[in-house]
């Protein structure tokens, strides 16, 4: 309780009660900030490419053409996420820009909820404090000598408002949710949890293949950290991920396997900045390594 009444005394302010709501308060502030960002139409970079995708999918969801080129070639941005936003645009009768703006608000709420669920599953006794500091450090704990990446998937305060409508934000929230569900699977040993694990991983792979890499690393780490029979659980995880690859290859809007084997080189030039000045860009966050090494 933030306000409490003692016997014979008027209601008084309880600062400790307010501290318990700090994650929610920070989330509300971020929500207000992003709503203002969306209303003012502060969009740059890849937003326009994504809006073209949503516009084309909303116009012809069953047989879309390429969103930018007058060529009959696959468009790897035709993902479940983009299709979902396009259907919202079509059903509500709103333009692609407005639909993406609404999706950004939903993505922020999803990001905040999924992050807290994941952190709470790791640190149930200190869920509120750990969630709050995880969010604060994600927003602020970046190097200053070299600017942090103005890139989707890097959720620092400078870039957050711009990338919320992107598939990468949606999929990283799915990744946090997947971790939460997989921890529940490992702890409970209830095999029914494999169904949401499989479904979430498939949507992640199709919607944003880059997010599938940290997903696999995280699932392997959870297996080592929480598993009772790591070898058996690793084998089950590998079979599940292989099934995800097979099932995702059936996605009709673009050929996933061809993207991996033949077309991925097209992204090399644009992603070279990801490997420049890495230590300088993440230097403040490295203070957390000792706590990971010596955590009991």
VMD Tcl script that draws the C-alpha trace (Angstrom):
set ca {
  {0.00 0.00 0.00}
  {1.22 3.49 -0.81}
  {-1.19 5.06 1.69}
  {-1.83 3.52 5.09}
  {-3.87 4.52 8.16}
  {-2.53 3.98 11.68}
  {-4.86 3.81 14.67}
  {-5.70 7.33 15.84}
  {-3.61 8.97 13.11}
  {-4.48 10.32 9.67}
  {-3.49 8.53 6.47}
  {0.26 8.77 5.85}
  {2.53 8.26 2.85}
  {4.46 4.99 2.76}
  {7.56 5.34 0.56}
  {8.27 1.59 0.78}
  {4.90 0.86 -0.79}
  {5.71 3.20 -3.67}
  {9.03 1.41 -4.25}
  {7.12 -1.83 -4.80}
  {5.41 -0.20 -7.80}
  {8.51 1.34 -9.35}
  {8.58 -1.02 -12.36}
  {4.97 -0.17 -13.15}
  {5.61 3.55 -12.69}
  {8.59 3.44 -15.06}
  {6.51 1.46 -17.54}
  {3.73 4.06 -17.44}
  {6.26 6.84 -18.04}
  {7.63 4.96 -21.06}
  {4.12 4.43 -22.34}
  {3.31 8.14 -22.09}
  {6.60 8.97 -23.81}
  {5.93 6.61 -26.70}
  {2.32 7.72 -27.16}
  {3.64 11.27 -27.52}
  {6.27 10.01 -29.96}
  {3.62 8.24 -32.05}
  {1.19 11.17 -32.06}
  {3.93 13.49 -33.30}
  {4.81 11.04 -36.08}
  {8.52 10.89 -35.29}
  {9.39 8.08 -37.70}
  {12.67 7.50 -39.51}
  {14.69 4.77 -41.18}
  {13.15 1.32 -41.57}
  {9.72 2.43 -40.40}
  {8.77 3.37 -43.94}
  {9.86 -0.01 -45.28}
  {7.70 -1.73 -42.66}
  {4.78 0.57 -43.42}
  {5.05 -0.38 -47.11}
  {4.94 -4.04 -46.10}
  {1.85 -3.52 -43.95}
  {0.15 -1.54 -46.73}
  {0.72 -4.27 -49.32}
  {-0.35 -7.08 -46.99}
  {-3.48 -5.19 -45.98}
  {-4.34 -4.63 -49.65}
  {-3.76 -8.21 -50.80}
  {-3.19 -10.48 -47.78}
  {-3.52 -13.71 -49.76}
  {-1.44 -12.76 -52.79}
  {0.80 -9.76 -52.02}
  {3.35 -8.39 -54.47}
  {6.73 -7.08 -53.40}
  {6.15 -4.02 -51.23}
  {8.84 -1.87 -52.89}
  {10.03 -3.45 -56.12}
  {8.15 -3.94 -59.36}
  {9.47 -7.50 -59.45}
  {7.94 -10.86 -58.69}
  {10.42 -11.76 -55.94}
  {9.91 -12.86 -52.32}
  {9.79 -10.28 -49.53}
  {11.34 -11.60 -46.29}
  {9.51 -8.95 -44.25}
  {6.19 -10.71 -44.93}
  {6.15 -12.25 -41.47}
  {3.36 -13.33 -39.08}
  {3.85 -10.06 -37.20}
  {3.53 -7.89 -40.30}
  {0.55 -9.92 -41.48}
  {-1.12 -9.43 -38.09}
  {-0.60 -5.66 -38.20}
  {-1.88 -5.62 -41.80}
  {-5.05 -7.45 -40.82}
  {-5.62 -4.92 -38.03}
  {-5.19 -2.16 -40.63}
  {-7.63 -3.87 -43.01}
  {-10.29 -4.72 -40.42}
  {-10.20 -1.34 -38.66}
  {-9.96 0.61 -41.91}
  {-6.87 2.55 -40.83}
  {-3.71 3.32 -42.78}
  {-0.47 1.39 -42.36}
  {1.27 4.16 -40.41}
  {-1.51 4.34 -37.83}
  {-1.65 0.56 -37.58}
  {2.10 0.37 -36.92}
  {1.83 3.14 -34.34}
  {-0.86 1.18 -32.49}
  {1.27 -1.96 -32.80}
  {4.16 -0.05 -31.21}
  {2.06 0.73 -28.14}
  {0.99 -2.91 -27.88}
  {4.60 -4.02 -28.34}
  {5.74 -1.78 -25.49}
  {3.12 -3.27 -23.15}
  {4.08 -6.77 -24.31}
  {7.78 -6.00 -23.81}
  {7.22 -4.74 -20.25}
  {5.03 -7.69 -19.29}
  {7.23 -10.37 -20.86}
  {10.44 -8.92 -19.40}
  {8.96 -8.96 -15.90}
  {7.63 -12.50 -16.34}
  {11.05 -13.73 -17.44}
  {12.98 -11.95 -14.69}
  {10.44 -13.08 -12.08}
  {10.93 -16.69 -13.13}
  {14.68 -16.33 -12.56}
  {14.54 -14.35 -9.31}
  {11.13 -14.97 -7.71}
  {12.18 -13.60 -4.30}
  {13.45 -10.30 -5.76}
  {11.20 -10.01 -8.81}
  {10.18 -6.37 -8.40}
  {13.64 -4.91 -7.74}
  {15.38 -7.10 -10.33}
  {12.80 -6.28 -13.01}
  {13.09 -2.58 -12.33}
  {16.89 -2.47 -12.50}
  {16.95 -4.74 -15.54}
  {14.72 -2.26 -17.36}
  {16.70 0.77 -16.15}
  {20.01 -0.77 -17.17}
  {18.58 -1.77 -20.56}
  {17.49 1.81 -21.17}
  {20.58 3.61 -19.85}
  {23.62 1.37 -19.33}
  {25.44 2.01 -22.61}
  {28.81 3.52 -23.50}
  {29.08 7.26 -24.03}
  {32.38 7.62 -25.90}
  {30.88 5.67 -28.80}
  {27.14 6.11 -29.27}
  {25.05 2.94 -28.81}
  {23.65 1.33 -31.91}
  {20.65 3.13 -33.41}
  {19.33 -0.27 -34.35}
  {16.32 -2.45 -33.83}
  {16.91 -4.90 -31.01}
  {18.90 -2.41 -28.89}
  {16.34 -0.97 -26.53}
  {18.20 2.00 -25.11}
  {16.27 5.17 -24.39}
  {17.61 7.00 -27.44}
  {16.20 4.54 -29.95}
  {13.32 2.85 -28.12}
  {10.54 5.06 -29.49}
  {11.64 4.48 -33.07}
  {11.90 0.69 -32.95}
  {8.81 -0.25 -30.95}
  {6.67 -0.87 -34.08}
  {9.32 -3.15 -35.61}
  {9.15 -6.97 -35.73}
  {12.34 -7.13 -33.64}
  {10.56 -5.60 -30.64}
  {7.66 -8.00 -30.98}
  {9.95 -11.02 -31.29}
  {12.23 -10.11 -28.37}
  {9.08 -9.98 -26.24}
  {8.20 -13.42 -27.59}
  {11.73 -14.54 -26.65}
  {11.22 -13.41 -23.03}
  {7.85 -15.18 -23.01}
  {9.45 -18.30 -24.45}
  {12.08 -18.30 -21.69}
  {9.34 -17.96 -19.08}
  {7.38 -20.85 -20.57}
  {10.48 -23.03 -20.99}
  {11.50 -22.50 -17.36}
  {7.98 -23.59 -16.38}
  {8.45 -26.67 -18.58}
  {11.80 -27.58 -17.03}
  {10.58 -27.05 -13.48}
  {7.21 -28.79 -13.79}
  {8.25 -31.44 -16.32}
  {4.77 -31.04 -17.83}
  {5.21 -31.95 -21.49}
  {2.16 -29.91 -22.51}
  {4.42 -26.84 -22.24}
  {6.22 -28.07 -25.37}
  {3.30 -26.87 -27.51}
  {3.63 -23.15 -26.65}
  {7.43 -23.49 -26.74}
  {7.19 -24.87 -30.27}
  {4.64 -22.28 -31.43}
  {6.49 -19.29 -30.03}
  {9.84 -20.43 -31.45}
  {8.28 -20.87 -34.90}
  {6.78 -17.36 -34.93}
  {10.10 -15.91 -33.71}
  {12.07 -17.63 -36.46}
  {9.74 -16.51 -39.25}
  {9.14 -12.97 -37.94}
  {12.76 -12.04 -37.15}
  {15.39 -14.75 -37.79}
  {18.07 -12.72 -35.98}
  {16.12 -13.14 -32.72}
  {16.19 -16.91 -33.16}
  {19.92 -16.95 -32.33}
  {19.63 -15.49 -28.79}
  {16.54 -17.65 -28.33}
  {18.55 -20.83 -28.95}
  {21.41 -19.63 -26.72}
  {18.98 -18.73 -23.94}
  {17.14 -22.04 -24.13}
  {20.45 -23.90 -23.92}
  {21.50 -21.81 -20.89}
  {18.16 -22.47 -19.15}
  {18.57 -26.18 -19.79}
  {21.98 -26.12 -18.12}
  {20.82 -23.93 -15.24}
  {17.49 -25.54 -14.42}
  {17.59 -28.99 -15.98}
  {17.57 -32.11 -13.84}
  {18.74 -34.35 -16.69}
  {20.61 -31.94 -19.02}
  {21.59 -34.48 -21.68}
  {18.05 -35.78 -22.04}
  {16.60 -32.27 -22.01}
  {19.20 -31.04 -24.50}
  {18.24 -33.86 -26.85}
  {14.55 -32.95 -26.55}
  {15.39 -29.28 -27.15}
  {17.42 -30.06 -30.27}
  {14.59 -32.18 -31.68}
  {12.12 -29.39 -30.98}
  {14.28 -26.74 -32.66}
  {14.78 -29.01 -35.67}
  {11.00 -29.41 -35.92}
  {10.66 -25.62 -35.70}
  {13.01 -25.23 -38.68}
  {11.03 -27.73 -40.73}
  {7.68 -26.20 -39.86}
  {8.88 -22.61 -40.42}
  {10.11 -23.59 -43.89}
  {6.45 -24.12 -44.84}
  {5.65 -20.41 -44.38}
  {4.14 -19.45 -47.75}
  {5.07 -15.75 -47.94}
  {8.83 -16.19 -48.42}
  {11.27 -19.13 -48.66}
  {13.02 -19.27 -45.28}
  {15.64 -21.85 -46.26}
  {16.61 -19.89 -49.36}
  {17.01 -16.78 -47.20}
  {19.46 -18.63 -44.95}
  {21.45 -20.40 -47.66}
  {21.54 -17.95 -50.57}
  {20.22 -14.51 -49.68}
  {21.73 -13.76 -46.26}
  {24.86 -12.22 -47.83}
  {22.73 -9.24 -48.88}
  {22.57 -8.16 -45.23}
  {26.32 -8.29 -44.57}
  {27.11 -4.72 -45.59}
  {24.29 -3.17 -43.57}
  {25.17 -5.15 -40.46}
  {28.93 -4.51 -40.43}
  {28.41 -1.73 -37.86}
  {27.20 -4.36 -35.39}
  {30.79 -5.56 -35.01}
  {32.49 -2.20 -34.58}
  {33.54 -0.74 -31.19}
  {31.59 -3.45 -29.38}
  {33.33 -3.14 -25.99}
  {33.12 0.66 -25.94}
  {29.44 0.56 -26.78}
  {28.52 -1.88 -23.99}
  {31.22 -1.00 -21.44}
  {28.94 0.12 -18.54}
  {26.91 -3.07 -18.77}
  {30.01 -5.18 -18.09}
  {29.78 -4.32 -14.38}
  {27.22 -7.10 -14.14}
  {29.65 -9.86 -15.11}
  {31.15 -10.36 -11.60}
  {27.67 -10.90 -10.14}
  {27.07 -13.62 -12.75}
  {30.43 -15.29 -12.13}
  {30.17 -15.36 -8.34}
  {26.41 -15.83 -7.93}
  {25.62 -18.70 -5.61}
}
mol new
graphics top color blue
foreach p $ca { graphics top sphere $p radius 0.5 }
foreach p [lrange $ca 0 end-1] q [lrange $ca 1 end] { graphics top cylinder $p $q radius 0.2 }
display resetview
